[in-house]
């Protein structure tokens, strides 16, 4: 059986989706059975899957994403700059 530390290290080093099939099975088995790290590593896998999905569909989503008003964009930029470089 794979250990909690091995699961966490594997998920931090590479995407779950890019792992070899057998390794994914072992990790999924561990995550579903482990009371210690199961919940956290399940969330890591789900986050990786969501990021991959977004990355694959980013161009399609850009066309329907609402655009920010230019004045609001400038206001936000000034606000951020004031927080970065307080006087």
PyMOL commands that set and color helices and strands:
alter all, ss='L'
color gray80, all
select helices_A, chain A and resi 4-13+16-18+21-33+38-64+70-84
alter helices_A, ss='H'
color red, helices_A
deselect
rebuild
show_as cartoon
